Amino acid sequence: MDPLSIAASSFGIVGAIAKASISIMEFSQQAKDAAEDLQRVSSELQALSAILDPLARNVSRAPQGTVPAALAQQLGSSLDGCALVVARIETAVEKYQKDGAWTRTKWVMFGRGDVEKLRSSLEAYKMALSLGLHVVSV
């Protein structure tokens, strides 16, 4: 993946994070039982967003050929994974949000575990991108 594609993917994910954050906020207000679980996910999303912006800026400003191909490929894979996890988080939240009366029960039985797995995946991608940011900025 070339530096401009990395930057574009980063900015795209930041947009997806904003959209997912809105869904999380709305669902947290609807289902108070889910608020604490979703706060952890929201914190991970905010931390990821804080990494993506400087990553995009540093990669796009790097002189041609200074970002090693292996690093660019790894960043691309991590960005693709992040985009997928963010989309799955939003889908999961919207799914439980639309369930109406069964929301609390379904959230406790299924949603909490599903979203926690996604949060854990997001945390791993965040760490990989943080390392990539560190390497690019050096």
C-alpha positions in Angstrom: 0.0 0.0 0.0 1.4 3.4 -0.9 1.6 6.3 1.5 -1.3 8.2 0.0 -3.5 5.1 0.2 -2.5 4.7 3.9 -3.4 8.3 4.5 -6.8 8.0 2.7 -7.6 4.8 4.6 -6.7 6.5 7.9 -9.0 9.4 7.2 -11.8 7.0 6.0 -11.5 5.1 9.3 -11.7 8.3 11.3 -15.0 9.0 9.5 -16.3 5.5 10.3 -15.2 6.0 13.9 -17.3 9.2 14.1 -20.3 7.4 12.7 -19.9 4.4 15.1 -19.5 6.8 18.0 -22.8 8.4 17.3 -24.5 4.9 17.2 -22.8 4.0 20.5 -23.9 7.2 22.2 -27.5 6.8 21.1 -27.6 3.1 22.2 -26.0 4.0 25.5 -28.8 6.4 26.2 -31.4 3.7 25.3 -29.9 0.8 27.2 -28.3 1.9 30.4 -27.0 -1.6 31.0 -24.8 -1.3 28.0 -23.3 2.1 28.8 -20.3 0.9 30.8 -19.4 -1.7 28.1 -19.8 0.7 25.3 -17.7 3.4 27.2 -14.7 1.0 26.9 -15.3 0.6 23.2 -15.7 4.3 22.8 -12.4 4.9 24.5 -10.6 2.5 22.2 -12.2 4.2 19.2 -11.1 7.6 20.4 -7.6 6.4 21.1 -7.4 4.8 17.6 -8.6 8.1 16.1 -5.8 9.9 17.9 -3.3 7.6 16.3 -4.7 7.6 12.8 -4.5 11.4 12.3 -0.8 11.8 13.0 -0.1 8.5 11.1 -1.8 9.8 8.0 0.0 13.1 8.2 3.5 11.6 8.8 3.1 9.0 6.1 1.8 11.5 3.5 4.6 13.9 4.3 7.3 11.3 4.2 9.7 11.7 1.2 9.1 9.2 -1.6 10.7 5.8 -0.8 11.3 6.5 2.9 8.5 4.3 4.1 9.7 0.7 3.6 7.4 -1.5 1.6 7.1 -4.1 4.4 6.0 -1.3 6.8 3.5 0.1 4.3 2.1 -3.4 3.7 1.8 -4.0 7.5 0.1 -0.6 8.0 -2.3 -1.4 5.1 -3.2 -4.7 6.6 -3.8 -3.1 10.1 -5.9 -0.3 8.6 -8.0 -2.9 6.7 -8.5 -4.8 9.9 -9.4 -1.6 11.8 -12.0 -0.6 9.2 -13.6 -4.1 9.4 -13.7 -4.0 13.2 -15.2 -0.5 13.3 -17.8 -1.5 10.8 -18.7 -4.6 12.8 -18.9 -2.5 16.0 -21.4 -0.2 14.4 -23.4 -3.1 12.9 -23.6 -4.8 16.3 -24.7 -1.7 18.1 -27.3 -0.9 15.5 -28.5 -4.5 15.7 -29.2 -4.4 19.4 -30.5 -0.9 19.2 -33.3 -2.0 16.8 -34.3 -4.9 19.0 -36.6 -2.7 21.1 -38.0 -4.4 24.2 -35.5 -7.3 24.1 -32.5 -5.0 24.0 -31.4 -5.3 27.6 -31.8 -9.1 27.7 -30.1 -9.7 24.3 -27.3 -7.2 25.2 -26.5 -9.0 28.4 -26.7 -12.5 26.8 -24.9 -11.8 23.5 -24.0 -8.2 22.8 -21.7 -7.6 25.7 -19.4 -10.6 24.7 -19.6 -9.8 21.0 -18.6 -6.1 21.5 -15.9 -7.0 24.0 -14.3 -9.3 21.4 -14.4 -6.5 18.9 -12.9 -4.1 21.4 -10.1 -6.5 22.0 -9.4 -6.8 18.3 -9.5 -3.0 18.0 -7.0 -2.7 20.8 -4.5 -5.0 19.0 -4.8 -3.1 15.7 -4.4 0.2 17.7 -1.2 -1.1 19.2 0.1 -2.2 15.8 -0.7 1.2 14.2 0.9 3.0 17.2 4.1 1.1 16.6 3.9 1.9 12.9 3.4 5.6 13.7 6.4 5.5 15.9 8.6 4.0 13.1 7.3 6.4 10.5 7.8 9.4 12.7 11.4 8.4 13.5 
